[in-house]
Amino acid sequence: MDFIEVSPLPEICKNCRDRLLCIENGEGEWCCDECDLLGERFVCVASPLPPTENAPL
């Protein structure tokens, strides 16, 4: 599965103390990699063309 980052960043991420502390310390956003709310920041990319009823198999 492929995921893309939500834009704009969700409020819950913008206000996350761990994320803000990482950024403040110049450590990037590595803390987000293990965040329980990662599903708020990244969404699954659906297939570009959904299957249709008459599509050949």
Distance bins in CASP14 RR format, pairs under 12 A and 6 or more apart:
PFRMAT RR
TARGET T0000
AUTHOR 0000-0000-0000
RMODE 2
METHOD distances of the structure
MODEL  1
1 42 0 0 0 0 0 1 0 0 0 0 0
1 43 0 0 0 0 0 1 0 0 0 0 0
1 44 1 0 1 0 0 0 0 0 0 0 0
1 45 1 0 0 1 0 0 0 0 0 0 0
1 46 0 0 0 0 1 0 0 0 0 0 0
1 47 0 0 0 0 0 1 0 0 0 0 0
2 42 0 0 0 0 1 0 0 0 0 0 0
2 43 0 0 0 0 0 1 0 0 0 0 0
2 44 1 0 0 1 0 0 0 0 0 0 0
2 45 1 0 1 0 0 0 0 0 0 0 0
2 46 0 0 0 0 1 0 0 0 0 0 0
2 47 0 0 0 0 1 0 0 0 0 0 0
2 48 0 0 0 0 0 1 0 0 0 0 0
3 38 0 0 0 0 1 0 0 0 0 0 0
3 39 0 0 0 0 1 0 0 0 0 0 0
3 40 0 0 0 0 0 1 0 0 0 0 0
3 41 0 0 0 0 1 0 0 0 0 0 0
3 42 1 0 1 0 0 0 0 0 0 0 0
3 43 1 0 0 1 0 0 0 0 0 0 0
3 44 1 0 1 0 0 0 0 0 0 0 0
3 45 1 0 0 1 0 0 0 0 0 0 0
3 46 0 0 0 0 0 1 0 0 0 0 0
4 39 0 0 0 0 0 1 0 0 0 0 0
4 41 0 0 0 0 0 1 0 0 0 0 0
4 42 1 0 0 1 0 0 0 0 0 0 0
4 43 1 0 0 1 0 0 0 0 0 0 0
4 44 0 0 0 0 1 0 0 0 0 0 0
4 45 1 0 1 0 0 0 0 0 0 0 0
4 46 0 0 0 0 0 1 0 0 0 0 0
5 13 0 0 0 0 1 0 0 0 0 0 0
5 29 0 0 0 0 0 1 0 0 0 0 0
5 32 0 0 0 0 1 0 0 0 0 0 0
5 38 0 0 0 0 0 1 0 0 0 0 0
5 39 0 0 0 0 0 1 0 0 0 0 0
5 40 0 0 0 0 0 1 0 0 0 0 0
5 41 1 0 0 1 0 0 0 0 0 0 0
5 42 1 0 1 0 0 0 0 0 0 0 0
5 43 0 0 0 0 1 0 0 0 0 0 0
5 44 0 0 0 0 0 1 0 0 0 0 0
5 45 0 0 0 0 0 1 0 0 0 0 0
6 12 0 0 0 0 0 1 0 0 0 0 0
6 13 0 0 0 0 1 0 0 0 0 0 0
6 14 0 0 0 0 0 1 0 0 0 0 0
6 37 0 0 0 0 0 1 0 0 0 0 0
6 38 0 0 0 0 0 1 0 0 0 0 0
6 39 0 0 0 0 1 0 0 0 0 0 0
6 40 1 0 0 1 0 0 0 0 0 0 0
6 41 1 0 1 0 0 0 0 0 0 0 0
6 42 1 0 0 1 0 0 0 0 0 0 0
6 43 1 0 1 0 0 0 0 0 0 0 0
6 44 0 0 0 0 0 1 0 0 0 0 0
6 45 0 0 0 0 0 1 0 0 0 0 0
7 13 0 0 0 0 0 1 0 0 0 0 0
7 41 0 0 0 0 0 1 0 0 0 0 0
7 42 0 0 0 0 0 1 0 0 0 0 0
7 43 0 0 0 0 0 1 0 0 0 0 0
8 14 0 0 0 0 1 0 0 0 0 0 0
8 41 0 0 0 0 0 1 0 0 0 0 0
9 15 0 0 0 0 0 1 0 0 0 0 0
9 16 0 0 0 0 1 0 0 0 0 0 0
9 19 0 0 0 0 1 0 0 0 0 0 0
9 20 0 0 0 0 0 1 0 0 0 0 0
9 23 0 0 0 0 0 1 0 0 0 0 0
9 29 0 0 0 0 0 1 0 0 0 0 0
9 32 0 0 0 0 0 1 0 0 0 0 0
9 37 0 0 0 0 0 1 0 0 0 0 0
9 40 0 0 0 0 1 0 0 0 0 0 0
9 41 1 0 0 1 0 0 0 0 0 0 0
9 42 0 0 0 0 0 1 0 0 0 0 0
10 16 0 0 0 0 1 0 0 0 0 0 0
10 19 0 0 0 0 0 1 0 0 0 0 0
10 32 0 0 0 0 0 1 0 0 0 0 0
10 35 0 0 0 0 0 1 0 0 0 0 0
10 37 0 0 0 0 1 0 0 0 0 0 0
10 38 0 0 0 0 0 1 0 0 0 0 0
10 39 0 0 0 0 1 0 0 0 0 0 0
10 40 1 0 1 0 0 0 0 0 0 0 0
10 41 1 0 0 1 0 0 0 0 0 0 0
10 42 0 0 0 0 0 1 0 0 0 0 0
10 43 0 0 0 0 0 1 0 0 0 0 0
11 19 0 0 0 0 0 1 0 0 0 0 0
11 37 0 0 0 0 0 1 0 0 0 0 0
11 40 0 0 0 0 1 0 0 0 0 0 0
11 41 0 0 0 0 0 1 0 0 0 0 0
12 18 0 0 0 0 0 1 0 0 0 0 0
12 19 0 0 0 0 1 0 0 0 0 0 0
12 32 0 0 0 0 0 1 0 0 0 0 0
12 35 0 0 0 0 1 0 0 0 0 0 0
12 36 0 0 0 0 0 1 0 0 0 0 0
12 37 1 0 1 0 0 0 0 0 0 0 0
12 38 0 0 0 0 0 1 0 0 0 0 0
12 39 0 0 0 0 0 1 0 0 0 0 0
12 40 1 0 1 0 0 0 0 0 0 0 0
12 41 0 0 0 0 1 0 0 0 0 0 0
13 19 1 0 0 1 0 0 0 0 0 0 0
13 20 0 0 0 0 1 0 0 0 0 0 0
13 22 0 0 0 0 0 1 0 0 0 0 0
13 23 0 0 0 0 0 1 0 0 0 0 0
13 29 0 0 0 0 1 0 0 0 0 0 0
13 31 0 0 0 0 0 1 0 0 0 0 0
13 32 1 0 0 1 0 0 0 0 0 0 0
13 35 0 0 0 0 1 0 0 0 0 0 0
13 36 0 0 0 0 0 1 0 0 0 0 0
13 37 1 0 0 1 0 0 0 0 0 0 0
13 38 0 0 0 0 1 0 0 0 0 0 0
13 39 0 0 0 0 1 0 0 0 0 0 0
13 40 1 0 0 1 0 0 0 0 0 0 0
13 41 1 0 1 0 0 0 0 0 0 0 0
13 42 0 0 0 0 0 1 0 0 0 0 0
14 20 0 0 0 0 1 0 0 0 0 0 0
14 23 0 0 0 0 0 1 0 0 0 0 0
14 29 0 0 0 0 0 1 0 0 0 0 0
14 32 0 0 0 0 0 1 0 0 0 0 0
14 37 0 0 0 0 0 1 0 0 0 0 0
14 40 0 0 0 0 0 1 0 0 0 0 0
14 41 0 0 0 0 0 1 0 0 0 0 0
15 37 0 0 0 0 0 1 0 0 0 0 0
15 40 0 0 0 0 0 1 0 0 0 0 0
16 22 0 0 0 0 1 0 0 0 0 0 0
16 23 0 0 0 0 1 0 0 0 0 0 0
16 29 0 0 0 0 1 0 0 0 0 0 0
16 31 0 0 0 0 1 0 0 0 0 0 0
16 32 1 0 0 1 0 0 0 0 0 0 0
16 35 1 0 0 1 0 0 0 0 0 0 0
16 36 0 0 0 0 0 1 0 0 0 0 0
16 37 1 0 0 1 0 0 0 0 0 0 0
16 38 0 0 0 0 0 1 0 0 0 0 0
16 40 0 0 0 0 1 0 0 0 0 0 0
16 41 0 0 0 0 1 0 0 0 0 0 0
17 23 0 0 0 0 0 1 0 0 0 0 0
17 24 0 0 0 0 0 1 0 0 0 0 0
17 31 0 0 0 0 1 0 0 0 0 0 0
17 35 0 0 0 0 0 1 0 0 0 0 0
18 24 0 0 0 0 0 1 0 0 0 0 0
18 25 0 0 0 0 0 1 0 0 0 0 0
18 27 0 0 0 0 0 1 0 0 0 0 0
18 28 0 0 0 0 0 1 0 0 0 0 0
18 29 0 0 0 0 1 0 0 0 0 0 0
18 30 0 0 0 0 1 0 0 0 0 0 0
18 31 1 0 1 0 0 0 0 0 0 0 0
18 32 0 0 0 0 1 0 0 0 0 0 0
18 33 0 0 0 0 0 1 0 0 0 0 0
18 34 0 0 0 0 1 0 0 0 0 0 0
18 35 1 0 0 1 0 0 0 0 0 0 0
18 36 0 0 0 0 0 1 0 0 0 0 0
18 37 0 0 0 0 0 1 0 0 0 0 0
18 38 0 0 0 0 0 1 0 0 0 0 0
19 25 0 0 0 0 0 1 0 0 0 0 0
19 26 0 0 0 0 0 1 0 0 0 0 0
19 27 0 0 0 0 0 1 0 0 0 0 0
19 28 0 0 0 0 1 0 0 0 0 0 0
19 29 1 0 1 0 0 0 0 0 0 0 0
19 30 0 0 0 0 1 0 0 0 0 0 0
19 31 1 0 1 0 0 0 0 0 0 0 0
19 32 1 0 1 0 0 0 0 0 0 0 0
19 33 0 0 0 0 0 1 0 0 0 0 0
19 34 0 0 0 0 0 1 0 0 0 0 0
19 35 1 0 0 1 0 0 0 0 0 0 0
19 37 0 0 0 0 1 0 0 0 0 0 0
19 38 0 0 0 0 0 1 0 0 0 0 0
19 40 0 0 0 0 0 1 0 0 0 0 0
19 41 0 0 0 0 1 0 0 0 0 0 0
20 26 0 0 0 0 0 1 0 0 0 0 0
20 27 0 0 0 0 0 1 0 0 0 0 0
20 28 0 0 0 0 0 1 0 0 0 0 0
20 29 0 0 0 0 1 0 0 0 0 0 0
20 31 0 0 0 0 1 0 0 0 0 0 0
20 32 0 0 0 0 0 1 0 0 0 0 0
21 27 0 0 0 0 1 0 0 0 0 0 0
21 28 0 0 0 0 0 1 0 0 0 0 0
21 29 0 0 0 0 0 1 0 0 0 0 0
21 30 0 0 0 0 0 1 0 0 0 0 0
21 31 1 0 0 1 0 0 0 0 0 0 0
21 32 0 0 0 0 0 1 0 0 0 0 0
22 28 1 0 1 0 0 0 0 0 0 0 0
22 29 1 0 1 0 0 0 0 0 0 0 0
22 30 1 0 0 1 0 0 0 0 0 0 0
22 31 1 0 1 0 0 0 0 0 0 0 0
22 32 1 0 0 1 0 0 0 0 0 0 0
22 33 0 0 0 0 0 1 0 0 0 0 0
22 34 0 0 0 0 0 1 0 0 0 0 0
22 35 0 0 0 0 0 1 0 0 0 0 0
23 29 1 0 0 1 0 0 0 0 0 0 0
23 30 0 0 0 0 0 1 0 0 0 0 0
23 31 0 0 0 0 1 0 0 0 0 0 0
23 32 0 0 0 0 0 1 0 0 0 0 0
24 31 0 0 0 0 0 1 0 0 0 0 0
25 31 0 0 0 0 0 1 0 0 0 0 0
27 33 0 0 0 0 0 1 0 0 0 0 0
29 35 0 0 0 0 1 0 0 0 0 0 0
29 38 0 0 0 0 0 1 0 0 0 0 0
29 41 0 0 0 0 1 0 0 0 0 0 0
31 37 0 0 0 0 0 1 0 0 0 0 0
31 38 0 0 0 0 0 1 0 0 0 0 0
31 41 0 0 0 0 0 1 0 0 0 0 0
32 38 1 0 0 1 0 0 0 0 0 0 0
32 39 0 0 0 0 0 1 0 0 0 0 0
32 40 0 0 0 0 0 1 0 0 0 0 0
32 41 1 0 0 1 0 0 0 0 0 0 0
32 42 0 0 0 0 1 0 0 0 0 0 0
33 41 0 0 0 0 0 1 0 0 0 0 0
33 42 0 0 0 0 0 1 0 0 0 0 0
35 41 1 0 0 1 0 0 0 0 0 0 0
35 42 0 0 0 0 0 1 0 0 0 0 0
38 44 0 0 0 0 0 1 0 0 0 0 0
49 55 0 0 0 0 1 0 0 0 0 0 0
51 57 0 0 0 0 1 0 0 0 0 0 0
END
